[in-house]
Amino acid sequence: MAETEILLESGTNEIEIMEFTIYGELYGINVAKVREIMMSDKVKPIPHAHPAVEGIFKPRDLLLTVIDLPYYLTGSKGETRQRSVYYHQF
């Protein structure tokens, strides 16, 4: 296949997956569902929120809820570090 050809064409039943790892387990999401990958800015906590909700931040006039996905999936709090944010739209 030449490098100039489109990898995914309509009707080919192919899918592109973005892979990521949480606590050594491999996960994936359809890239068609990912709008943007960005580094999160300072997150403002939300009082009385679910324990997996870290808070909110507002990049480019868009309010986003930040969820601690490892905690939500495993119930185990990991180390706090700067993370990427995957914003998707249904």
Long-range contacts (C-beta under 8 A, 24 or more apart in sequence): 18-86, 22-69, 22-70, 22-73, 22-74, 23-70, 23-74, 23-76, 23-78, 29-86, 29-88, 33-88, 33-89, 33-90, 34-86, 34-87, 34-88, 35-87, 35-88, 35-89, 36-86, 36-87, 37-84, 37-85, 37-86, 37-87, 38-84, 38-85, 38-87, 39-82, 39-83, 39-84, 39-85, 40-66, 40-82, 40-83, 40-84, 40-85, 62-87
